[in-house]
Amino acid sequence: MLTQAQINEYNDVGAIVVPDVLTPDEVRTLSDVTDGFIDRARGLTAHNNIYDLEDSHTAENPRVRRIKAAHAQHPAYAALTKHPKIVAVLQSLWGPNIRFDSAKLNMKCAGFGAPVEWHQDWAFYPHTNDDLAAVGVMFDDMAMENGPLMIIPGSHKGPTFDHHTDGIFCGAMNPANRDVDFSKAIALTGKAGSITVHHVRAIHGSAPNVSDRDRRLLLFQFRTADAWPILGFPNGIEAFDKLMVAGETQQPRLAPAPIRLPLPPATLQGSLYENQKGMKTRFFDMVPAE
C-alpha cells in the first residue's frame, strides 16, 4: 500500500498523509452518521459515555467535540478498524500482525472547535515497544485555517517529555519549558478521504478552528501484535486478544523506549480535553488566531 518513499518519510518525520484511502461514498456515509450523532446531542447538559462536549455547548445549540469509543457507537465507524486499505498501510510499516486499541472522533466545528495542546500519545499508554501509531481518517478537507493535526518532525526519535502539572498527569507538555521549538511544526493537511498516520511518540497538537468549515477527524490507535501495554489489561487478556485485526497475536517484545507513566492520574477524567484543563500554561492560548 505504501511506497518506499512514504515509509522513509514516516520513519524520518514520524507522520505521513496518505491520500484517497476512502472513497467519496464512504466519506459521505461517515459524515451522515456523524451528523446524526450531533443532532442527538440536543438536550444534553453534560458529558456522558458517548459525548464529550465543547465548553460552549448548550442543550439548544449542541456543540460536540468528541464521540468517545467511536468504534463501539456505530457499525460505520467500527468497520474502519478492519478497512483493508488502512490495514495495508500499517502492514507496510510493521508487518502482518496488527492489533487495534481504541478510537475517538474529534470534531472541530466551524468557528469554535477547541484546540488540542501539544502532547505525545506515548505519555498516555506506554507499551513494551513503540510500534504504535494513530490513524486519522479525514471526513473533511483539512487546511491550516480549520485546525489540522500538526507534528514536530523527528520528535518520535527523542525523549518522552513531562506531561504533568505539579506532579499530576495533565496530558500535555508545558510550553513554558521550551522542550521543543513549536515553530517547526508541520501541518498534516489533505482532502476528505485521506488518512494521517503518526507515530505514538511524535509530538503533536492542533489549533482552534477559525474557519467557516468543519474539521472532523476519526482517530484510531493501532499497534503491532507484540506491543503489550505496560499498565496492563483493564478488560482482561481475552478482550485484548479480540482486538486483533490482522495476522496472529504475538508474545510481548521488549524494546528500548523512554517511558514516563501517566501517574498520578489526571484530576479531571473523561477525555484528553478534560485532562488538559489541569494545565497552568496553554500554548494555544498564547497564539493569536489568524
KEKE-3310 file (N, C-alpha, C; in steps of 0.2 Angstrom, whole numbers, plus 5000, padded with zeros to 4 digits):
npx = (5004:5010:5023:5041:5046:5036:5036:5049:5048:5038:5046:5057:5051:5040:5027:5014:5004:4992:4984:4967:4962:4949:4934:4923:4910:4911:4916:4905:4895:4900:4900:4886:4882:4889:4883:4871:4874:4878:4866:4858:4864:4857:4848:4856:4866:4878:4894:4894:4895:4896:4897:4908:4908:4909:4915:4906:4894:4877:4860:4851:4859:4869:4886:4898:4913:4919:4916:4916:4925:4922:4921:4913:4901:4894:4891:4897:4908:4915:4918:4929:4940:4945:4947:4952:4962:4967:4973:4982:4991:4997:5002:5012:5021:5024:5023:5014:5006:4993:4986:4971:4967:4960:4947:4942:4932:4936:4930:4930:4921:4915:4922:4923:4929:4938:4956:4969:4981:4999:5006:5012:5006:5011:5014:5002:4999:5010:5020:5027:5035:5038:5030:5018:5004:4994:4980:4972:4957:4951:4936:4933:4940:4956:4964:4976:4968:4957:4961:4971:4979:4995:5012:5028:5042:5052:5052:5048:5059:5065:5065:5053:5043:5039:5022:5015:5008:5012:5016:5005:4997:4993:4991:4998:5011:5021:5022:5030:5041:5049:5053:5054:5055:5041:5038:5043:5034:5024:5010:4997:4989:4975:4964:4947:4944:4957:4970:4979:4994:5002:5016:5017:5025:5027:5027:5013:4999:4985:4977:4964:4949:4947:4939:4926:4922:4919:4930:4933:4939:4942:4950:4960:4969:4982:4992:5007:5006:5014:5017:5013:5003:5010:5004:4995:4979:4964:4952:4955:4964:4958:4949:4959:4965:4955:4956:4964:4966:4972:4983:4991:4991:5004:5018:5024:5036:5050:5057:5070:5064:5060:5051:5038:5026:5009:5005:5003:4985:4976:4968:4955:4945:4939:4941:4955:4953:4948:4958:4968:4964:4970:4981:4993:4998:4995:4998:4991:4983:4991:4994:4989:4974:4973)
npy = (4994:5006:5017:5015:5027:5034:5026:5029:5042:5042:5036:5045:5058:5055:5055:5053:5058:5050:5050:5048:5036:5032:5031:5044:5040:5032:5042:5051:5043:5041:5055:5058:5049:5054:5067:5064:5059:5072:5079:5071:5075:5086:5093:5087:5091:5089:5080:5063:5045:5043:5056:5070:5086:5103:5117:5128:5122:5120:5114:5118:5122:5112:5107:5097:5090:5078:5061:5048:5032:5028:5017:5008:5014:5015:5005:5009:5017:5007:4998:5003:4999:4988:4991:4987:4995:5003:4994:4988:4999:5000:4987:4989:4996:4989:4975:4959:4957:4965:4974:4982:4996:5008:5021:5037:5051:5066:5082:5098:5110:5122:5138:5137:5126:5117:5119:5106:5103:5102:5086:5069:5054:5043:5046:5043:5030:5019:5006:4989:4990:5003:5002:5008:5018:5032:5032:5044:5048:5058:5067:5078:5091:5097:5110:5124:5133:5127:5120:5108:5093:5094:5091:5089:5087:5073:5071:5059:5052:5056:5062:5056:5068:5078:5077:5082:5092:5101:5088:5080:5071:5078:5077:5084:5094:5107:5122:5132:5127:5125:5114:5109:5117:5124:5131:5124:5115:5105:5104:5092:5091:5089:5081:5076:5059:5056:5049:5051:5046:5044:5043:5035:5041:5054:5072:5081:5092:5103:5118:5130:5129:5141:5144:5144:5131:5114:5102:5087:5072:5056:5046:5032:5021:5010:4995:4985:4967:4962:4972:4976:4983:4993:4996:4986:4976:4982:4976:4963:4949:4941:4950:4958:4950:4949:4960:4959:4963:4959:4946:4936:4935:4939:4936:4947:4960:4967:4982:4996:5011:5028:5030:5038:5036:5039:5044:5051:5049:5061:5075:5079:5068:5058:5063:5068:5081:5086:5081:5090:5102:5103:5110:5124:5133:5136:5133:5136:5146:5157:5160:5170:5170:5167)
npz = (5000:5004:4997:4996:4998:5005:5017:5021:5024:5034:5044:5046:5048:5057:5054:5041:5027:5019:5003:4997:5003:5007:4998:4990:4992:5004:5013:5013:5019:5032:5036:5036:5046:5057:5058:5062:5075:5081:5080:5089:5101:5106:5119:5129:5144:5150:5149:5143:5142:5129:5123:5122:5126:5120:5129:5127:5123:5123:5128:5118:5108:5101:5104:5100:5104:5104:5100:5110:5111:5097:5088:5095:5095:5082:5068:5056:5059:5066:5056:5050:5057:5052:5039:5023:5016:5026:5035:5027:5025:5038:5039:5029:5036:5048:5047:5046:5058:5066:5079:5085:5096:5102:5099:5094:5089:5084:5084:5076:5075:5064:5066:5081:5086:5098:5103:5103:5115:5114:5114:5118:5112:5118:5131:5137:5136:5138:5130:5128:5117:5105:5093:5088:5082:5078:5067:5057:5051:5038:5037:5032:5021:5025:5030:5035:5041:5047:5058:5058:5062:5069:5068:5076:5067:5067:5081:5087:5089:5100:5117:5130:5135:5150:5155:5166:5178:5193:5198:5194:5182:5167:5153:5144:5137:5145:5138:5143:5147:5136:5129:5115:5099:5094:5083:5072:5068:5057:5046:5045:5031:5020:5008:5010:5014:5014:5025:5040:5047:5062:5073:5089:5098:5093:5094:5095:5091:5089:5082:5086:5077:5065:5054:5042:5040:5045:5054:5055:5062:5063:5074:5076:5086:5084:5085:5084:5085:5095:5104:5120:5133:5146:5157:5159:5157:5157:5154:5153:5147:5137:5131:5126:5116:5107:5100:5089:5072:5061:5055:5068:5086:5096:5107:5120:5115:5120:5119:5119:5125:5130:5144:5153:5166:5166:5179:5195:5191:5180:5186:5181:5173:5159:5146:5134:5133:5145:5154:5150:5155:5167:5165:5168:5160:5143:5127:5115:5119:5120:5107:5094:5085:5068)
capx = (5000:5014:5029:5046:5047:5031:5039:5055:5045:5036:5052:5061:5047:5036:5020:5013:4997:4990:4978:4962:4961:4942:4930:4918:4904:4912:4916:4898:4891:4903:4898:4879:4882:4891:4878:4866:4876:4877:4859:4856:4866:4852:4845:4862:4868:4884:4897:4892:4899:4897:4899:4912:4905:4913:4913:4901:4889:4870:4855:4848:4864:4874:4892:4901:4920:4922:4912:4921:4925:4918:4920:4908:4895:4891:4895:4901:4915:4918:4921:4936:4946:4947:4947:4958:4967:4971:4977:4988:4996:5000:5007:5018:5026:5026:5022:5007:5002:4991:4981:4968:4967:4954:4945:4938:4930:4937:4927:4931:4916:4917:4922:4924:4932:4943:4962:4972:4988:5005:5007:5014:5001:5015:5013:4996:4999:5017:5019:5033:5039:5034:5027:5011:5003:4987:4977:4967:4953:4948:4929:4933:4946:4959:4970:4978:4963:4952:4964:4973:4984:5002:5018:5035:5046:5058:5051:5047:5065:5068:5063:5046:5043:5034:5015:5012:5007:5013:5016:4999:4997:4988:4990:5001:5018:5021:5025:5035:5048:5053:5056:5055:5053:5035:5038:5045:5028:5021:5003:4995:4983:4974:4957:4942:4945:4964:4972:4986:4997:5008:5020:5015:5030:5028:5024:5008:4993:4981:4975:4957:4946:4945:4937:4919:4922:4921:4936:4931:4945:4941:4957:4961:4975:4984:4999:5009:5003:5019:5017:5009:5003:5014:4999:4990:4973:4958:4946:4957:4968:4954:4947:4965:4966:4950:4957:4967:4963:4976:4988:4991:4993:5011:5021:5027:5043:5053:5062:5071:5060:5059:5044:5035:5020:5003:5003:4996:4981:4974:4962:4949:4945:4934:4944:4961:4952:4947:4964:4972:4961:4974:4987:4993:5000:4992:5001:4986:4980:4996:4995:4984:4971:4975)
capy = (5000:5012:5016:5015:5034:5035:5023:5033:5049:5040:5034:5051:5063:5052:5055:5054:5059:5045:5052:5044:5029:5031:5034:5049:5037:5030:5048:5053:5039:5043:5061:5057:5046:5059:5072:5061:5060:5079:5080:5068:5078:5091:5091:5085:5096:5087:5074:5056:5039:5044:5063:5075:5092:5109:5121:5132:5118:5121:5109:5120:5123:5106:5108:5091:5090:5071:5055:5043:5025:5029:5011:5005:5018:5014:5000:5013:5018:5000:4994:5006:4996:4982:4993:4984:4999:5006:4989:4988:5004:4998:4981:4991:4999:4985:4968:4956:4956:4971:4974:4988:4998:5012:5026:5043:5055:5073:5087:5105:5113:5129:5144:5137:5120:5118:5116:5101:5106:5098:5080:5063:5049:5038:5048:5041:5022:5016:4998:4986:4993:5009:5001:5010:5024:5034:5034:5049:5047:5064:5067:5085:5094:5100:5116:5127:5138:5124:5117:5101:5090:5097:5087:5091:5082:5069:5071:5052:5049:5060:5060:5057:5074:5078:5078:5083:5099:5100:5081:5077:5070:5083:5075:5089:5097:5114:5126:5137:5123:5126:5107:5109:5123:5123:5134:5119:5110:5104:5103:5086:5093:5084:5081:5071:5053:5054:5047:5053:5041:5047:5038:5036:5046:5060:5077:5084:5096:5106:5124:5130:5130:5148:5144:5143:5124:5109:5098:5080:5068:5050:5044:5025:5019:5003:4993:4978:4962:4961:4978:4975:4989:4992:4997:4980:4975:4983:4972:4956:4946:4938:4955:4961:4946:4950:4967:4958:4965:4956:4941:4932:4938:4938:4937:4954:4961:4972:4986:5002:5017:5031:5030:5041:5034:5044:5044:5050:5051:5067:5077:5079:5062:5059:5064:5072:5088:5087:5080:5096:5108:5104:5114:5131:5137:5133:5136:5139:5152:5162:5161:5174:5167:5170)
capz = (5000:5004:4993:5000:4999:5011:5023:5023:5027:5041:5049:5047:5051:5062:5052:5034:5025:5013:5000:4993:5006:5007:4993:4992:4995:5011:5017:5014:5024:5038:5038:5038:5053:5062:5058:5067:5082:5083:5081:5095:5107:5108:5126:5134:5148:5152:5145:5145:5140:5122:5120:5125:5124:5120:5135:5124:5122:5127:5126:5112:5102:5103:5101:5101:5102:5103:5101:5113:5109:5091:5085:5099:5094:5076:5063:5050:5062:5068:5050:5048:5061:5048:5032:5020:5014:5032:5037:5022:5026:5044:5037:5026:5041:5054:5045:5046:5064:5068:5084:5087:5103:5103:5093:5095:5083:5087:5079:5077:5071:5061:5070:5088:5088:5103:5101:5107:5117:5112:5118:5114:5114:5122:5138:5140:5136:5136:5129:5129:5112:5102:5086:5089:5078:5077:5061:5057:5044:5037:5035:5028:5018:5031:5029:5041:5045:5051:5064:5056:5066:5067:5071:5077:5063:5071:5088:5089:5090:5105:5124:5132:5139:5156:5154:5172:5182:5200:5199:5192:5175:5164:5146:5139:5138:5147:5133:5146:5147:5129:5127:5108:5095:5091:5076:5067:5067:5050:5047:5041:5028:5014:5006:5014:5012:5016:5031:5043:5052:5066:5077:5096:5102:5089:5097:5090:5093:5084:5084:5085:5070:5065:5048:5042:5038:5050:5054:5059:5061:5067:5076:5078:5089:5082:5087:5082:5090:5100:5109:5125:5137:5152:5163:5160:5153:5161:5152:5153:5141:5132:5127:5122:5110:5102:5096:5083:5066:5055:5057:5074:5092:5097:5114:5120:5113:5124:5115:5122:5123:5136:5147:5159:5167:5167:5186:5197:5186:5179:5191:5178:5169:5154:5139:5134:5134:5152:5157:5149:5159:5173:5164:5170:5154:5137:5121:5110:5122:5119:5100:5091:5079:5061)
cpx = (5004:5020:5035:5048:5042:5034:5045:5053:5042:5041:5056:5057:5043:5028:5020:5005:4997:4984:4973:4962:4953:4939:4925:4912:4905:4912:4909:4894:4893:4900:4891:4878:4884:4886:4872:4867:4876:4870:4856:4859:4862:4849:4850:4864:4875:4887:4894:4897:4900:4900:4903:4910:4910:4910:4907:4895:4883:4866:4852:4852:4869:4880:4896:4908:4923:4916:4917:4920:4921:4916:4915:4901:4891:4895:4899:4908:4919:4922:4928:4942:4949:4947:4953:4964:4971:4975:4983:4993:5000:5005:5013:5023:5028:5026:5015:5003:5000:4985:4978:4968:4961:4953:4942:4937:4931:4935:4929:4926:4918:4916:4923:4927:4938:4950:4964:4979:4993:5006:5010:5009:5005:5015:5007:4996:5005:5016:5026:5038:5035:5032:5020:5010:4995:4985:4971:4963:4949:4941:4928:4939:4949:4965:4971:4973:4958:4955:4966:4978:4991:5007:5024:5039:5052:5057:5050:5053:5068:5065:5056:5046:5038:5027:5012:5012:5007:5012:5010:4998:4991:4987:4993:5007:5017:5025:5031:5041:5052:5057:5058:5053:5047:5034:5040:5039:5026:5014:5001:4989:4982:4966:4953:4944:4953:4965:4978:4988:5003:5010:5018:5019:5030:5024:5019:5002:4989:4977:4967:4955:4943:4941:4929:4917:4923:4927:4935:4936:4944:4948:4956:4968:4976:4991:5001:5007:5008:5020:5011:5009:5006:5009:4994:4984:4967:4952:4948:4960:4964:4951:4953:4966:4961:4951:4961:4963:4966:4981:4986:4993:5000:5013:5024:5034:5045:5058:5064:5067:5059:5052:5043:5028:5015:5000:5006:4991:4978:4968:4956:4949:4939:4936:4951:4959:4951:4953:4968:4970:4966:4980:4987:4995:4998:4995:4997:4982:4985:4997:4989:4981:4972:4968)
cpy = (5006:5011:5017:5023:5036:5032:5026:5039:5047:5039:5040:5056:5061:5053:5056:5055:5054:5047:5046:5037:5027:5034:5039:5046:5035:5037:5051:5050:5041:5050:5061:5054:5051:5065:5070:5061:5067:5081:5077:5071:5084:5088:5089:5092:5095:5081:5068:5051:5039:5051:5066:5081:5098:5113:5126:5129:5120:5116:5111:5121:5118:5108:5102:5091:5083:5066:5050:5036:5024:5022:5007:5008:5017:5009:5003:5015:5012:4997:4997:5003:4990:4984:4991:4989:5002:5000:4988:4993:5002:4992:4983:4994:4994:4977:4966:4957:4963:4971:4981:4990:5002:5017:5031:5047:5062:5077:5094:5108:5120:5134:5144:5131:5121:5116:5110:5103:5100:5092:5075:5058:5043:5039:5045:5033:5019:5008:4995:4988:4998:5008:5002:5017:5025:5035:5038:5049:5054:5064:5074:5087:5097:5104:5119:5131:5134:5119:5110:5099:5092:5092:5090:5086:5079:5068:5064:5049:5052:5057:5059:5062:5073:5080:5079:5091:5098:5092:5077:5076:5075:5082:5080:5092:5104:5118:5131:5133:5123:5119:5107:5116:5121:5126:5130:5114:5111:5102:5096:5088:5088:5085:5075:5065:5051:5052:5050:5047:5044:5043:5040:5041:5053:5066:5080:5088:5099:5113:5124:5131:5137:5149:5144:5135:5119:5105:5092:5075:5062:5046:5037:5024:5011:5002:4987:4973:4960:4967:4977:4981:4988:4992:4991:4980:4976:4979:4964:4954:4944:4944:4958:4957:4947:4956:4966:4960:4961:4951:4938:4936:4935:4939:4944:4954:4967:4976:4993:5008:5021:5032:5034:5039:5040:5044:5049:5053:5058:5069:5076:5073:5063:5059:5068:5079:5090:5086:5087:5102:5108:5108:5121:5135:5133:5137:5139:5145:5158:5164:5164:5170:5171:5172)
cpz = (5000:5000:4998:5002:5005:5017:5026:5027:5034:5046:5050:5050:5057:5060:5044:5033:5019:5010:4998:4996:5006:5001:4995:4995:5003:5016:5018:5019:5031:5041:5040:5045:5058:5063:5063:5074:5085:5085:5088:5102:5110:5115:5131:5138:5151:5148:5148:5142:5132:5120:5125:5122:5124:5126:5133:5123:5126:5124:5119:5106:5104:5100:5104:5099:5101:5104:5104:5111:5102:5088:5089:5098:5088:5071:5058:5053:5064:5062:5048:5052:5057:5041:5029:5018:5020:5035:5033:5023:5033:5043:5033:5031:5046:5052:5046:5052:5067:5074:5085:5094:5104:5098:5097:5089:5086:5081:5081:5073:5069:5066:5078:5090:5092:5101:5105:5109:5115:5117:5114:5117:5119:5129:5141:5141:5134:5135:5129:5123:5109:5095:5087:5085:5079:5070:5061:5050:5043:5034:5031:5026:5024:5028:5035:5045:5049:5056:5063:5062:5064:5071:5071:5073:5067:5078:5091:5090:5096:5112:5124:5137:5145:5154:5161:5174:5189:5202:5197:5185:5172:5156:5141:5141:5140:5142:5137:5147:5141:5128:5120:5105:5091:5084:5071:5065:5060:5051:5042:5037:5022:5013:5010:5010:5013:5023:5033:5047:5056:5072:5085:5100:5098:5093:5093:5094:5088:5087:5084:5078:5070:5058:5048:5039:5044:5049:5058:5057:5066:5068:5079:5081:5087:5085:5084:5087:5096:5105:5114:5130:5144:5158:5163:5155:5157:5160:5151:5147:5136:5128:5123:5116:5105:5098:5090:5077:5060:5058:5064:5080:5093:5105:5114:5118:5117:5120:5119:5120:5130:5138:5153:5160:5168:5174:5190:5192:5186:5184:5188:5173:5164:5147:5140:5135:5141:5155:5156:5152:5166:5172:5167:5165:5148:5131:5116:5113:5121:5111:5097:5085:5073:5057)
residu = (MET:LEU:THR:GLN:ALA:GLN:ILE:ASN:GLU:TYR:ASN:ASP:VAL:GLY:ALA:ILE:VAL:VAL:PRO:ASP:VAL:LEU:THR:PRO:ASP:GLU:VAL:ARG:THR:LEU:SER:ASP:VAL:THR:ASP:GLY:PHE:ILE:ASP:ARG:ALA:ARG:GLY:LEU:THR:ALA:HIS:ASN:ASN:ILE:TYR:ASP:LEU:GLU:ASP:SER:HIS:THR:ALA:GLU:ASN:PRO:ARG:VAL:ARG:ARG:ILE:LYS:ALA:ALA:HIS:ALA:GLN:HIS:PRO:ALA:TYR:ALA:ALA:LEU:THR:LYS:HIS:PRO:LYS:ILE:VAL:ALA:VAL:LEU:GLN:SER:LEU:TRP:GLY:PRO:ASN:ILE:ARG:PHE:ASP:SER:ALA:LYS:LEU:ASN:MET:LYS:CYS:ALA:GLY:PHE:GLY:ALA:PRO:VAL:GLU:TRP:HIS:GLN:ASP:TRP:ALA:PHE:TYR:PRO:HIS:THR:ASN:ASP:ASP:LEU:ALA:ALA:VAL:GLY:VAL:MET:PHE:ASP:ASP:MET:ALA:MET:GLU:ASN:GLY:PRO:LEU:MET:ILE:ILE:PRO:GLY:SER:HIS:LYS:GLY:PRO:THR:PHE:ASP:HIS:HIS:THR:ASP:GLY:ILE:PHE:CYS:GLY:ALA:MET:ASN:PRO:ALA:ASN:ARG:ASP:VAL:ASP:PHE:SER:LYS:ALA:ILE:ALA:LEU:THR:GLY:LYS:ALA:GLY:SER:ILE:THR:VAL:HIS:HIS:VAL:ARG:ALA:ILE:HIS:GLY:SER:ALA:PRO:ASN:VAL:SER:ASP:ARG:ASP:ARG:ARG:LEU:LEU:LEU:PHE:GLN:PHE:ARG:THR:ALA:ASP:ALA:TRP:PRO:ILE:LEU:GLY:PHE:PRO:ASN:GLY:ILE:GLU:ALA:PHE:ASP:LYS:LEU:MET:VAL:ALA:GLY:GLU:THR:GLN:GLN:PRO:ARG:LEU:ALA:PRO:ALA:PRO:ILE:ARG:LEU:PRO:LEU:PRO:PRO:ALA:THR:LEU:GLN:GLY:SER:LEU:TYR:GLU:ASN:GLN:LYS:GLY:MET:LYS:THR:ARG:PHE:PHE:ASP:MET:VAL:PRO:ALA:GLU)
# end
